[in-house]
Amino acid sequence: MVFGEDATEDGWHAHKLPMPGVAMLRSSPKAKPNPVKTRAFSPADVIALPNRPVWHRESSKPSRSPLHLVKEPSTATATPAPASNRDRVLRAVHDGARTLRDITDRTGINKGTVSREIKALTSTGALRKTDDGMLLPGQEAA
């Protein structure tokens, strides 16, 4: 949260936020701030964002026009869908992650989901565990 020095007198009260993942937003300088839900992005998610504007105004009057999400044009060369959690876990192990914590740190995926994906990937042979519990790609050569 970012609040200025005069935030409280302007109506921005951090203690009024109901929970993490909520921010205060107002539609104009004189409007009362309202809480809005936000979404957390891991550093990897932010880096993966496309290099283009995400928001634009429909008219040149900023005080009257709301922001709108810019949609990708529908083409055959559209950006591929984001990797699934399973793909992200597998990629992290291929890139050198060896423990559950290392994978959660690299991917930003929560611990329970990473654990579930590791179990599925080891059962299919896409990952293997060493005797000391470290994760490695693929099955060990016979």
The first five atom37 places (N, CA, C, CB, O) and aatype in JSON, in Angstrom:
{
  "aatype": [12, 19, 13, 7, 6, 3, 0, 16, 6, 3, 7, 17, 8, 0, 8, 11, 10, 14, 12, 14, 7, 19, 0, 12, 10, 1, 15, 15, 14, 11, 0, 11, 14, 2, 14, 19, 11, 16, 1, 0, 13, 15, 14, 0, 3, 19, 9, 0, 10, 14, 2, 1, 14, 19, 17, 8, 1, 6, 15, 15, 11, 14, 15, 1, 15, 14, 10, 8, 10, 19, 11, 6, 14, 15, 16, 0, 16, 0, 16, 14, 0, 14, 0, 15, 2, 1, 3, 1, 19, 10, 1, 0, 19, 8, 3, 7, 0, 1, 16, 10, 1, 3, 9, 16, 3, 1, 16, 7, 9, 2, 11, 7, 16, 19, 15, 1, 6, 9, 11, 0, 10, 16, 15, 16, 7, 0, 10, 1, 11, 16, 3, 3, 7, 12, 10, 10, 14, 7, 5, 6, 0, 0],
  "atom_mask": [
    [1, 1, 1, 1, 1],
    [1, 1, 1, 1, 1],
    [1, 1, 1, 1, 1],
    [1, 1, 1, 0, 1],
    [1, 1, 1, 1, 1],
    [1, 1, 1, 1, 1],
    [1, 1, 1, 1, 1],
    [1, 1, 1, 1, 1],
    [1, 1, 1, 1, 1],
    [1, 1, 1, 1, 1],
    [1, 1, 1, 0, 1],
    [1, 1, 1, 1, 1],
    [1, 1, 1, 1, 1],
    [1, 1, 1, 1, 1],
    [1, 1, 1, 1, 1],
    [1, 1, 1, 1, 1],
    [1, 1, 1, 1, 1],
    [1, 1, 1, 1, 1],
    [1, 1, 1, 1, 1],
    [1, 1, 1, 1, 1],
    [1, 1, 1, 0, 1],
    [1, 1, 1, 1, 1],
    [1, 1, 1, 1, 1],
    [1, 1, 1, 1, 1],
    [1, 1, 1, 1, 1],
    [1, 1, 1, 1, 1],
    [1, 1, 1, 1, 1],
    [1, 1, 1, 1, 1],
    [1, 1, 1, 1, 1],
    [1, 1, 1, 1, 1],
    [1, 1, 1, 1, 1],
    [1, 1, 1, 1, 1],
    [1, 1, 1, 1, 1],
    [1, 1, 1, 1, 1],
    [1, 1, 1, 1, 1],
    [1, 1, 1, 1, 1],
    [1, 1, 1, 1, 1],
    [1, 1, 1, 1, 1],
    [1, 1, 1, 1, 1],
    [1, 1, 1, 1, 1],
    [1, 1, 1, 1, 1],
    [1, 1, 1, 1, 1],
    [1, 1, 1, 1, 1],
    [1, 1, 1, 1, 1],
    [1, 1, 1, 1, 1],
    [1, 1, 1, 1, 1],
    [1, 1, 1, 1, 1],
    [1, 1, 1, 1, 1],
    [1, 1, 1, 1, 1],
    [1, 1, 1, 1, 1],
    [1, 1, 1, 1, 1],
    [1, 1, 1, 1, 1],
    [1, 1, 1, 1, 1],
    [1, 1, 1, 1, 1],
    [1, 1, 1, 1, 1],
    [1, 1, 1, 1, 1],
    [1, 1, 1, 1, 1],
    [1, 1, 1, 1, 1],
    [1, 1, 1, 1, 1],
    [1, 1, 1, 1, 1],
    [1, 1, 1, 1, 1],
    [1, 1, 1, 1, 1],
    [1, 1, 1, 1, 1],
    [1, 1, 1, 1, 1],
    [1, 1, 1, 1, 1],
    [1, 1, 1, 1, 1],
    [1, 1, 1, 1, 1],
    [1, 1, 1, 1, 1],
    [1, 1, 1, 1, 1],
    [1, 1, 1, 1, 1],
    [1, 1, 1, 1, 1],
    [1, 1, 1, 1, 1],
    [1, 1, 1, 1, 1],
    [1, 1, 1, 1, 1],
    [1, 1, 1, 1, 1],
    [1, 1, 1, 1, 1],
    [1, 1, 1, 1, 1],
    [1, 1, 1, 1, 1],
    [1, 1, 1, 1, 1],
    [1, 1, 1, 1, 1],
    [1, 1, 1, 1, 1],
    [1, 1, 1, 1, 1],
    [1, 1, 1, 1, 1],
    [1, 1, 1, 1, 1],
    [1, 1, 1, 1, 1],
    [1, 1, 1, 1, 1],
    [1, 1, 1, 1, 1],
    [1, 1, 1, 1, 1],
    [1, 1, 1, 1, 1],
    [1, 1, 1, 1, 1],
    [1, 1, 1, 1, 1],
    [1, 1, 1, 1, 1],
    [1, 1, 1, 1, 1],
    [1, 1, 1, 1, 1],
    [1, 1, 1, 1, 1],
    [1, 1, 1, 0, 1],
    [1, 1, 1, 1, 1],
    [1, 1, 1, 1, 1],
    [1, 1, 1, 1, 1],
    [1, 1, 1, 1, 1],
    [1, 1, 1, 1, 1],
    [1, 1, 1, 1, 1],
    [1, 1, 1, 1, 1],
    [1, 1, 1, 1, 1],
    [1, 1, 1, 1, 1],
    [1, 1, 1, 1, 1],
    [1, 1, 1, 1, 1],
    [1, 1, 1, 0, 1],
    [1, 1, 1, 1, 1],
    [1, 1, 1, 1, 1],
    [1, 1, 1, 1, 1],
    [1, 1, 1, 0, 1],
    [1, 1, 1, 1, 1],
    [1, 1, 1, 1, 1],
    [1, 1, 1, 1, 1],
    [1, 1, 1, 1, 1],
    [1, 1, 1, 1, 1],
    [1, 1, 1, 1, 1],
    [1, 1, 1, 1, 1],
    [1, 1, 1, 1, 1],
    [1, 1, 1, 1, 1],
    [1, 1, 1, 1, 1],
    [1, 1, 1, 1, 1],
    [1, 1, 1, 1, 1],
    [1, 1, 1, 0, 1],
    [1, 1, 1, 1, 1],
    [1, 1, 1, 1, 1],
    [1, 1, 1, 1, 1],
    [1, 1, 1, 1, 1],
    [1, 1, 1, 1, 1],
    [1, 1, 1, 1, 1],
    [1, 1, 1, 1, 1],
    [1, 1, 1, 0, 1],
    [1, 1, 1, 1, 1],
    [1, 1, 1, 1, 1],
    [1, 1, 1, 1, 1],
    [1, 1, 1, 1, 1],
    [1, 1, 1, 0, 1],
    [1, 1, 1, 1, 1],
    [1, 1, 1, 1, 1],
    [1, 1, 1, 1, 1],
    [1, 1, 1, 1, 1]
  ],
  "atom_positions": [
    [[0.85, -1.18, 0.0], [0.0, 0.0, 0.0], [0.89, 1.23, 0.0], [-0.96, 0.01, 1.22], [1.93, 1.26, 0.65]],
    [[0.46, 2.23, -0.73], [1.18, 3.49, -0.75], [0.22, 4.57, -0.3], [1.77, 3.79, -2.16], [-0.81, 4.8, -0.93]],
    [[0.55, 5.23, 0.79], [-0.25, 6.32, 1.32], [0.68, 7.51, 1.5], [-0.95, 5.92, 2.66], [1.8, 7.36, 1.99]],
    [[0.22, 8.69, 1.12], [1.01, 9.91, 1.3], [0.93, 10.4, 2.73], [0.0, 0.0, 0.0], [0.21, 9.85, 3.56]],
    [[1.7, 11.47, 3.02], [1.72, 12.02, 4.38], [0.35, 12.54, 4.81], [2.74, 13.13, 4.47], [0.01, 12.48, 5.99]],
    [[-0.43, 13.04, 3.86], [-1.75, 13.59, 4.19], [-2.87, 12.59, 3.9], [-1.99, 14.88, 3.41], [-4.02, 12.98, 3.74]],
    [[-2.53, 11.31, 3.82], [-3.5, 10.29, 3.42], [-4.7, 10.22, 4.35], [-2.83, 8.94, 3.37], [-5.84, 10.15, 3.87]],
    [[-4.48, 10.25, 5.66], [-5.59, 10.11, 6.6], [-6.57, 11.25, 6.47], [-5.07, 10.03, 8.02], [-7.78, 11.03, 6.45]],
    [[-6.07, 12.47, 6.4], [-7.0, 13.6, 6.28], [-7.71, 13.63, 4.93], [-6.25, 14.91, 6.5], [-8.76, 14.26, 4.8]],
    [[-7.14, 12.96, 3.92], [-7.78, 12.87, 2.61], [-8.73, 11.68, 2.5], [-6.72, 12.78, 1.53], [-9.33, 11.47, 1.45]],
    [[-8.86, 10.89, 3.59], [-9.79, 9.76, 3.58], [-9.17, 8.41, 3.3], [0.0, 0.0, 0.0], [-9.89, 7.43, 3.15]],
    [[-7.85, 8.32, 3.24], [-7.17, 7.06, 2.97], [-6.75, 6.45, 4.31], [-5.93, 7.27, 2.02], [-5.76, 6.89, 4.9]],
    [[-7.49, 5.48, 4.79], [-7.22, 4.88, 6.1], [-6.8, 3.42, 5.92], [-8.47, 4.98, 7.01], [-7.63, 2.57, 5.58]],
    [[-5.53, 3.12, 6.16], [-5.03, 1.75, 6.0], [-5.75, 0.78, 6.92], [-3.53, 1.7, 6.27], [-5.98, -0.37, 6.54]],
    [[-6.11, 1.21, 8.11], [-6.79, 0.31, 9.06], [-8.19, -0.07, 8.6], [-6.86, 0.97, 10.43], [-8.78, -0.99, 9.17]],
    [[-8.74, 0.6, 7.59], [-10.07, 0.26, 7.09], [-10.04, -0.8, 5.99], [-10.75, 1.52, 6.57], [-11.08, -1.27, 5.55]],
    [[-8.84, -1.17, 5.55], [-8.76, -2.23, 4.55], [-9.16, -3.54, 5.2], [-7.32, -2.32, 3.92], [-8.63, -3.88, 6.26]],
    [[-10.08, -4.29, 4.59], [-10.62, -5.48, 5.25], [-9.65, -6.65, 5.35], [-11.82, -5.92, 4.54], [-9.78, -7.47, 6.25]],
    [[-8.67, -6.76, 4.42], [-7.77, -7.91, 4.42], [-6.65, -7.67, 3.42], [-8.54, -9.22, 4.08], [-6.72, -6.73, 2.63]],
    [[-5.62, -8.52, 3.43], [-4.61, -8.41, 2.38], [-5.25, -8.64, 1.02], [-3.46, -9.43, 2.62], [-6.26, -9.34, 0.92]],
    [[-4.69, -8.07, -0.01], [-5.25, -8.22, -1.35], [-6.31, -7.19, -1.66], [0.0, 0.0, 0.0], [-7.03, -7.32, -2.65]],
    [[-6.41, -6.16, -0.83], [-7.38, -5.09, -1.05], [-6.61, -3.77, -1.09], [-8.49, -5.06, 0.06], [-5.7, -3.55, -0.3]],
    [[-6.98, -2.91, -2.03], [-6.37, -1.59, -2.14], [-7.49, -0.55, -2.09], [-5.52, -1.46, -3.45], [-8.66, -0.88, -2.22]],
    [[-7.1, 0.7, -1.91], [-8.07, 1.79, -1.93], [-7.96, 2.49, -3.29], [-7.81, 2.81, -0.74], [-6.86, 2.72, -3.79]],
    [[-9.1, 2.81, -3.87], [-9.13, 3.44, -5.18], [-10.21, 4.51, -5.17], [-9.39, 2.4, -6.31], [-11.29, 4.31, -4.6]],
    [[-9.91, 5.64, -5.8], [-10.95, 6.66, -5.95], [-10.97, 7.09, -7.41], [-10.71, 7.88, -5.0], [-9.94, 7.08, -8.09]],
    [[-12.15, 7.48, -7.88], [-12.34, 7.79, -9.29], [-11.96, 9.22, -9.64], [-13.76, 7.55, -9.67], [-11.78, 9.53, -10.82]],
    [[-11.83, 10.08, -8.65], [-11.41, 11.46, -8.9], [-10.76, 12.0, -7.63], [-12.61, 12.35, -9.35], [-10.93, 11.41, -6.57]],
    [[-10.04, 13.12, -7.73], [-9.37, 13.66, -6.53], [-10.32, 13.96, -5.37], [-8.64, 14.91, -6.9], [-9.91, 13.89, -4.21]],
    [[-11.57, 14.3, -5.66], [-12.5, 14.64, -4.59], [-13.39, 13.48, -4.16], [-13.37, 15.79, -5.02], [-14.13, 13.59, -3.18]],
    [[-13.32, 12.36, -4.88], [-14.16, 11.2, -4.57], [-13.65, 10.49, -3.32], [-14.21, 10.23, -5.76], [-12.47, 10.53, -3.01]],
    [[-14.58, 9.82, -2.62], [-14.23, 9.03, -1.44], [-13.54, 7.74, -1.92], [-15.5, 8.71, -0.58], [-14.02, 7.11, -2.86]],
    [[-12.43, 7.35, -1.27], [-11.76, 6.1, -1.66], [-12.64, 4.89, -1.36], [-10.42, 5.96, -0.92], [-13.35, 4.86, -0.36]],
    [[-12.58, 3.91, -2.24], [-13.34, 2.67, -2.07], [-12.37, 1.49, -2.12], [-14.45, 2.52, -3.15], [-11.41, 1.53, -2.89]],
    [[-12.6, 0.45, -1.31], [-11.72, -0.72, -1.38], [-12.0, -1.53, -2.65], [-11.9, -1.61, -0.13], [-13.15, -1.68, -3.05]],
    [[-10.95, -2.04, -3.27], [-11.07, -2.91, -4.44], [-10.15, -4.11, -4.23], [-10.72, -2.15, -5.77], [-9.08, -3.99, -3.63]],
    [[-10.57, -5.26, -4.74], [-9.73, -6.46, -4.65], [-8.59, -6.34, -5.65], [-10.56, -7.74, -4.9], [-8.77, -5.8, -6.75]],
    [[-7.44, -6.86, -5.27], [-6.27, -6.85, -6.15], [-5.78, -8.27, -6.32], [-5.16, -5.93, -5.59], [-6.23, -9.18, -5.63]],
    [[-4.85, -8.45, -7.22], [-4.27, -9.76, -7.46], [-2.76, -9.66, -7.32], [-4.67, -10.31, -8.85], [-2.14, -8.73, -7.83]],
    [[-2.18, -10.61, -6.63], [-0.73, -10.64, -6.45], [-0.09, -11.34, -7.64], [-0.35, -11.33, -5.13], [-0.61, -12.35, -8.13]],
    [[1.02, -10.82, -8.09], [1.8, -11.43, -9.16], [3.18, -11.75, -8.64], [1.88, -10.5, -10.4], [3.79, -10.94, -7.93]],
    [[3.67, -12.91, -8.97], [5.05, -13.25, -8.62], [5.97, -12.48, -9.57], [5.31, -14.8, -8.7], [5.51, -12.02, -10.62]],
    [[7.24, -12.34, -9.23], [8.17, -11.69, -10.17], [8.17, -12.36, -11.54], [9.58, -11.69, -9.59], [8.25, -11.68, -12.56]],
    [[8.08, -13.68, -11.57], [8.05, -14.39, -12.86], [6.81, -14.03, -13.67], [8.1, -15.91, -12.62], [6.88, -13.88, -14.89]],
    [[5.65, -13.89, -12.99], [4.42, -13.5, -13.68], [4.55, -12.11, -14.29], [3.22, -13.54, -12.72], [4.12, -11.87, -15.42]],
    [[5.16, -11.19, -13.55], [5.33, -9.82, -14.04], [6.26, -9.8, -15.24], [5.87, -8.91, -12.94], [5.99, -9.13, -16.23]],
    [[7.36, -10.54, -15.16], [8.32, -10.59, -16.27], [7.66, -11.18, -17.51], [9.56, -11.43, -15.89], [7.98, -10.77, -18.63]],
    [[6.73, -12.13, -17.32], [6.07, -12.78, -18.46], [4.98, -11.93, -19.1], [5.48, -14.09, -18.0], [4.46, -12.3, -20.16]],
    [[4.62, -10.8, -18.49], [3.59, -9.95, -19.09], [4.05, -9.44, -20.45], [3.25, -8.77, -18.15], [5.24, -9.18, -20.64]],
    [[3.13, -9.28, -21.4], [3.52, -8.77, -22.72], [4.01, -7.34, -22.63], [2.34, -8.87, -23.7], [3.56, -6.56, -21.78]],
    [[4.92, -6.99, -23.51], [5.49, -5.65, -23.55], [4.58, -4.75, -24.38], [6.94, -5.67, -24.13], [4.9, -4.4, -25.52]],
    [[3.45, -4.37, -23.8], [2.49, -3.49, -24.47], [1.6, -2.84, -23.41], [1.62, -4.29, -25.5], [1.55, -3.32, -22.28]],
    [[0.92, -1.77, -23.77], [0.0, -1.16, -22.8], [-1.12, -2.13, -22.45], [-0.59, 0.16, -23.36], [-1.63, -2.84, -23.32]],
    [[-1.49, -2.17, -21.19], [-2.55, -3.06, -20.74], [-3.88, -2.31, -20.63], [-2.19, -3.7, -19.39], [-4.94, -2.9, -20.81]],
    [[-3.82, -1.0, -20.33], [-5.02, -0.19, -20.15], [-5.0, 1.01, -21.09], [-5.13, 0.28, -18.7], [-3.93, 1.49, -21.47]],
    [[-6.18, 1.47, -21.47], [-6.29, 2.71, -22.24], [-7.63, 3.36, -21.93], [-6.15, 2.44, -23.77], [-8.55, 2.7, -21.44]],
    [[-7.74, 4.64, -22.21], [-9.0, 5.37, -22.04], [-9.68, 5.44, -23.4], [-8.76, 6.8, -21.45], [-9.03, 5.54, -24.44]],
    [[-11.03, 5.41, -23.39], [-11.76, 5.46, -24.64], [-11.88, 6.86, -25.2], [-13.12, 4.87, -24.46], [-12.13, 7.03, -26.39]],
    [[-11.72, 7.88, -24.36], [-11.79, 9.24, -24.87], [-10.66, 10.06, -24.26], [-13.16, 9.89, -24.56], [-9.92, 9.58, -23.41]],
    [[-10.55, 11.29, -24.7], [-9.48, 12.14, -24.2], [-9.84, 12.82, -22.88], [-9.12, 13.19, -25.23], [-9.02, 13.54, -22.32]],
    [[-11.06, 12.62, -22.38], [-11.49, 13.24, -21.13], [-11.26, 12.26, -19.98], [-12.98, 13.66, -21.2], [-12.12, 11.43, -19.69]],
    [[-10.09, 12.34, -19.31], [-9.79, 11.36, -18.27], [-10.76, 11.33, -17.1], [-8.44, 11.6, -17.75], [-10.96, 10.27, -16.51]],
    [[-11.37, 12.44, -16.75], [-12.26, 12.45, -15.59], [-13.6, 11.78, -15.88], [-12.49, 13.87, -15.12], [-14.31, 11.42, -14.95]],
    [[-13.96, 11.62, -17.16], [-15.26, 11.05, -17.51], [-15.18, 9.64, -18.09], [-15.95, 11.94, -18.49], [-16.18, 8.92, -18.08]],
    [[-14.02, 9.24, -18.59], [-13.97, 7.93, -19.24], [-13.26, 6.91, -18.37], [-13.26, 8.05, -20.58], [-12.16, 7.16, -17.87]],
    [[-13.89, 5.74, -18.18], [-13.26, 4.69, -17.38], [-12.13, 4.02, -18.17], [-14.3, 3.63, -16.95], [-12.04, 4.15, -19.39]],
    [[-11.28, 3.32, -17.45], [-10.23, 2.55, -18.08], [-10.81, 1.24, -18.59], [-9.06, 2.29, -17.11], [-11.72, 0.68, -17.98]],
    [[-10.3, 0.75, -19.7], [-10.75, -0.52, -20.27], [-9.55, -1.39, -20.55], [-11.57, -0.29, -21.55], [-8.49, -0.91, -20.95]],
    [[-9.73, -2.69, -20.34], [-8.68, -3.65, -20.61], [-8.47, -3.75, -22.11], [-9.02, -5.02, -20.01], [-9.43, -3.88, -22.87]],
    [[-7.23, -3.68, -22.54], [-6.9, -3.83, -23.95], [-6.86, -5.32, -24.25], [-5.55, -3.13, -24.32], [-6.1, -6.05, -23.62]],
    [[-7.67, -5.77, -25.21], [-7.73, -7.18, -25.54], [-6.78, -7.48, -26.69], [-9.16, -7.6, -25.9], [-6.58, -6.65, -27.59]],
    [[-6.2, -8.66, -26.66], [-5.33, -9.11, -27.72], [-6.16, -9.33, -28.99], [-4.57, -10.4, -27.31], [-7.28, -9.83, -28.9]],
    [[-5.64, -8.96, -30.16], [-6.35, -9.28, -31.39], [-6.36, -10.79, -31.62], [-5.71, -8.55, -32.6], [-5.39, -11.48, -31.3]],
    [[-7.44, -11.28, -32.15], [-7.54, -12.71, -32.41], [-6.86, -13.03, -33.72], [-9.0, -13.17, -32.42], [-7.38, -12.72, -34.79]],
    [[-5.69, -13.66, -33.64], [-4.95, -14.04, -34.85], [-4.38, -15.43, -34.65], [-3.8, -13.03, -35.17], [-4.38, -15.96, -33.54]],
    [[-3.91, -16.02, -35.74], [-3.32, -17.35, -35.67], [-1.99, -17.32, -34.92], [-3.12, -17.92, -37.07], [-1.54, -18.35, -34.42]],
    [[-1.36, -16.15, -34.84], [-0.06, -16.03, -34.18], [-0.2, -15.44, -32.79], [0.89, -15.19, -35.01], [0.73, -14.81, -32.28]],
    [[-1.36, -15.63, -32.17], [-1.6, -15.08, -30.83], [-0.62, -15.69, -29.83], [-3.05, -15.34, -30.38], [-0.08, -16.77, -30.05]],
    [[-0.4, -14.97, -28.75], [0.48, -15.44, -27.69], [-0.05, -16.73, -27.11], [0.63, -14.37, -26.6], [-1.25, -16.83, -26.83]],
    [[0.81, -17.74, -26.91], [0.32, -19.0, -26.35], [-0.19, -18.82, -24.93], [1.43, -20.06, -26.37], [0.2, -17.88, -24.22]],
    [[-1.07, -19.71, -24.53], [-1.64, -19.66, -23.18], [-0.52, -19.8, -22.15], [-2.71, -20.77, -22.98], [0.5, -20.44, -22.41]],
    [[-0.72, -19.2, -20.98], [0.31, -19.34, -19.93], [0.52, -20.81, -19.58], [-0.1, -18.55, -18.66], [-0.39, -21.63, -19.7]],
    [[1.72, -21.12, -19.15], [2.04, -22.5, -18.77], [1.21, -22.93, -17.58], [3.54, -22.63, -18.46], [0.9, -22.12, -16.7]],
    [[0.85, -24.2, -17.56], [0.11, -24.73, -16.42], [1.06, -24.82, -15.22], [-0.5, -26.13, -16.75], [2.28, -24.72, -15.37]],
    [[0.48, -25.0, -14.03], [1.31, -25.16, -12.84], [2.26, -26.34, -13.0], [0.42, -25.34, -11.58], [3.42, -26.27, -12.59]],
    [[1.77, -27.42, -13.58], [2.61, -28.6, -13.77], [3.8, -28.28, -14.68], [1.79, -29.77, -14.37], [4.93, -28.68, -14.4]],
    [[3.53, -27.54, -15.77], [4.62, -27.15, -16.68], [5.62, -26.24, -15.97], [4.05, -26.44, -17.91], [6.83, -26.38, -16.17]],
    [[5.12, -25.32, -15.15], [6.01, -24.39, -14.44], [6.89, -25.12, -13.43], [5.19, -23.3, -13.74], [8.06, -24.79, -13.27]],
    [[6.31, -26.12, -12.73], [7.09, -26.91, -11.77], [8.16, -27.7, -12.52], [6.17, -27.86, -10.96], [9.32, -27.71, -12.11]],
    [[7.78, -28.35, -13.59], [8.73, -29.14, -14.37], [9.85, -28.26, -14.92], [8.0, -29.86, -15.53], [11.01, -28.65, -14.89]],
    [[9.5, -27.08, -15.42], [10.5, -26.16, -15.96], [11.46, -25.71, -14.85], [9.81, -24.93, -16.61], [12.67, -25.6, -15.08]],
    [[10.93, -25.45, -13.65], [11.78, -25.03, -12.54], [12.8, -26.11, -12.19], [10.93, -24.69, -11.3], [13.96, -25.8, -11.93]],
    [[12.37, -27.38, -12.19], [13.31, -28.48, -11.89], [14.34, -28.6, -13.01], [12.54, -29.82, -11.72], [15.52, -28.79, -12.73]],
    [[13.91, -28.48, -14.24], [14.85, -28.52, -15.37], [15.84, -27.36, -15.3], [14.09, -28.48, -16.7], [16.97, -27.48, -15.76]],
    [[15.42, -26.24, -14.72], [16.3, -25.07, -14.58], [17.15, -25.1, -13.31], [15.47, -23.8, -14.59], [17.88, -24.15, -13.04]],
    [[17.06, -26.19, -12.54], [17.96, -26.33, -11.4], [17.33, -26.33, -10.02], [0.0, 0.0, 0.0], [18.03, -26.54, -9.03]],
    [[16.01, -26.12, -9.9], [15.37, -26.18, -8.59], [15.39, -27.63, -8.12], [13.9, -25.63, -8.65], [15.1, -28.54, -8.9]],
    [[15.74, -27.86, -6.86], [15.86, -29.22, -6.36], [14.97, -29.52, -5.16], [17.27, -29.49, -5.99], [14.8, -30.69, -4.8]],
    [[14.4, -28.5, -4.55], [13.55, -28.71, -3.38], [12.2, -28.04, -3.58], [14.23, -28.16, -2.11], [12.03, -27.19, -4.44]],
    [[11.23, -28.46, -2.76], [9.89, -27.88, -2.81], [9.97, -26.36, -2.6], [8.97, -28.52, -1.75], [9.34, -25.59, -3.32]],
    [[10.76, -25.94, -1.62], [10.87, -24.5, -1.34], [11.48, -23.75, -2.52], [11.72, -24.27, -0.08], [11.03, -22.66, -2.87]],
    [[12.5, -24.33, -3.13], [13.14, -23.68, -4.27], [12.15, -23.53, -5.43], [14.37, -24.49, -4.73], [12.13, -22.5, -6.11]],
    [[11.33, -24.55, -5.64], [10.34, -24.49, -6.71], [9.29, -23.43, -6.39], [9.66, -25.86, -6.91], [8.92, -22.65, -7.27]],
    [[8.79, -23.38, -5.14], [7.79, -22.36, -4.8], [8.38, -20.96, -4.94], [7.28, -22.58, -3.36], [7.68, -20.05, -5.39]],
    [[9.64, -20.78, -4.56], [10.27, -19.47, -4.7], [10.42, -19.06, -6.16], [11.64, -19.47, -4.02], [10.2, -17.9, -6.51]],
    [[10.8, -20.0, -7.01], [11.03, -19.69, -8.43], [9.73, -19.48, -9.21], [11.83, -20.8, -9.08], [9.68, -18.65, -10.12]],
    [[8.69, -20.23, -8.85], [7.45, -20.17, -9.64], [6.4, -19.24, -9.06], [6.88, -21.54, -9.76], [5.54, -18.75, -9.79]],
    [[6.45, -18.99, -7.75], [5.41, -18.19, -7.12], [4.14, -18.98, -6.85], [0.0, 0.0, 0.0], [3.13, -18.42, -6.42]],
    [[4.17, -20.28, -7.1], [3.02, -21.15, -6.86], [3.02, -21.55, -5.39], [3.04, -22.42, -7.79], [4.09, -21.74, -4.8]],
    [[1.84, -21.67, -4.78], [1.8, -22.01, -3.35], [2.31, -23.43, -3.1], [0.38, -21.86, -2.8], [2.28, -24.28, -3.99]],
    [[2.76, -23.66, -1.88], [3.43, -24.89, -1.48], [2.56, -26.14, -1.72], [3.81, -24.81, -0.01], [3.06, -27.15, -2.2]],
    [[1.28, -26.06, -1.37], [0.39, -27.21, -1.55], [0.24, -27.61, -3.0], [0.0, 0.0, 0.0], [0.23, -28.79, -3.33]],
    [[0.11, -26.62, -3.88], [-0.04, -26.9, -5.31], [1.25, -27.49, -5.86], [-0.41, -25.62, -6.08], [1.22, -28.45, -6.63]],
    [[2.4, -26.93, -5.45], [3.68, -27.46, -5.91], [3.83, -28.91, -5.45], [4.87, -26.59, -5.38], [4.26, -29.76, -6.23]],
    [[3.49, -29.2, -4.21], [3.58, -30.56, -3.68], [2.72, -31.51, -4.5], [3.17, -30.59, -2.2], [3.15, -32.61, -4.83]],
    [[1.49, -31.1, -4.82], [0.58, -31.93, -5.62], [1.15, -32.19, -7.01], [-0.8, -31.27, -5.73], [1.08, -33.3, -7.52]],
    [[1.72, -31.14, -7.62], [2.28, -31.29, -8.97], [3.53, -32.17, -8.96], [2.61, -29.91, -9.56], [3.74, -32.95, -9.89]],
    [[4.36, -32.06, -7.92], [5.54, -32.91, -7.8], [5.11, -34.37, -7.71], [6.38, -32.52, -6.56], [5.7, -35.24, -8.35]],
    [[4.08, -34.64, -6.9], [3.58, -36.02, -6.75], [3.11, -36.56, -8.09], [2.44, -36.07, -5.72], [3.42, -37.7, -8.45]],
    [[2.35, -35.76, -8.84], [1.86, -36.2, -10.15], [3.01, -36.42, -11.12], [0.87, -35.17, -10.72], [3.02, -37.4, -11.87]],
    [[3.98, -35.52, -11.12], [5.11, -35.62, -12.06], [6.03, -36.79, -11.71], [5.92, -34.32, -12.06], [6.58, -37.42, -12.61]],
    [[6.2, -37.09, -10.42], [7.03, -38.25, -10.06], [6.3, -39.55, -10.38], [7.41, -38.2, -8.56], [6.94, -40.55, -10.73]],
    [[4.97, -39.56, -10.27], [4.23, -40.79, -10.58], [4.25, -41.11, -12.08], [2.77, -40.67, -10.11], [4.15, -42.28, -12.46]],
    [[4.39, -40.08, -12.92], [4.46, -40.32, -14.37], [5.9, -40.52, -14.84], [3.83, -39.16, -15.12], [6.12, -40.88, -16.0]],
    [[6.87, -40.27, -13.97], [8.27, -40.44, -14.35], [8.9, -39.18, -14.92], [0.0, 0.0, 0.0], [10.07, -39.19, -15.32]],
    [[8.14, -38.09, -14.98], [8.7, -36.83, -15.5], [9.72, -36.23, -14.53], [7.58, -35.82, -15.78], [10.63, -35.51, -14.94]],
    [[9.55, -36.54, -13.23], [10.51, -36.13, -12.2], [10.87, -37.37, -11.39], [9.92, -35.0, -11.28], [10.13, -38.35, -11.35]],
    [[12.02, -37.3, -10.73], [12.41, -38.36, -9.81], [13.04, -37.74, -8.58], [13.39, -39.37, -10.48], [13.59, -36.64, -8.63]],
    [[12.95, -38.46, -7.46], [13.56, -38.01, -6.21], [14.8, -38.84, -5.94], [12.55, -38.12, -5.02], [14.81, -40.06, -6.12]],
    [[15.86, -38.16, -5.52], [17.07, -38.87, -5.13], [16.89, -39.42, -3.73], [18.32, -37.93, -5.21], [15.89, -39.14, -3.06]],
    [[17.87, -40.21, -3.27], [17.8, -40.79, -1.93], [17.74, -39.72, -0.84], [19.01, -41.7, -1.68], [17.16, -39.93, 0.22]],
    [[18.34, -38.55, -1.12], [18.31, -37.48, -0.11], [17.13, -36.53, -0.3], [19.61, -36.69, -0.16], [17.08, -35.47, 0.33]],
    [[16.16, -36.9, -1.18], [14.94, -36.12, -1.35], [15.01, -35.0, -2.37], [0.0, 0.0, 0.0], [14.05, -34.26, -2.54]],
    [[16.13, -34.87, -3.06], [16.26, -33.82, -4.08], [15.5, -34.25, -5.33], [17.75, -33.54, -4.4], [15.41, -35.44, -5.65]],
    [[14.97, -33.26, -6.05], [14.22, -33.54, -7.27], [15.11, -33.38, -8.49], [13.01, -32.61, -7.38], [15.92, -32.45, -8.58]],
    [[14.96, -34.3, -9.43], [15.7, -34.26, -10.68], [14.75, -34.53, -11.83], [16.87, -35.28, -10.67], [13.72, -35.17, -11.63]],
    [[15.07, -34.06, -13.03], [14.23, -34.34, -14.18], [14.29, -35.82, -14.57], [14.64, -33.47, -15.36], [15.33, -36.46, -14.41]],
    [[13.2, -36.35, -15.09], [13.15, -37.67, -15.71], [13.52, -38.83, -14.82], [0.0, 0.0, 0.0], [13.86, -38.67, -13.65]],
    [[13.45, -40.0, -15.41], [13.79, -41.22, -14.69], [15.28, -41.49, -14.76], [13.01, -42.42, -15.25], [15.95, -41.15, -15.74]],
    [[15.8, -42.11, -13.7], [17.22, -42.44, -13.64], [17.52, -43.52, -14.66], [17.62, -42.9, -12.22], [16.77, -44.48, -14.82]],
    [[18.63, -43.35, -15.35], [19.03, -44.35, -16.36], [19.36, -45.67, -15.67], [20.25, -43.85, -17.21], [19.95, -45.69, -14.59]],
    [[18.97, -46.77, -16.33], [19.2, -48.1, -15.74], [20.62, -48.54, -15.96], [18.25, -49.14, -16.33], [21.0, -49.63, -15.53]]
  ]
}
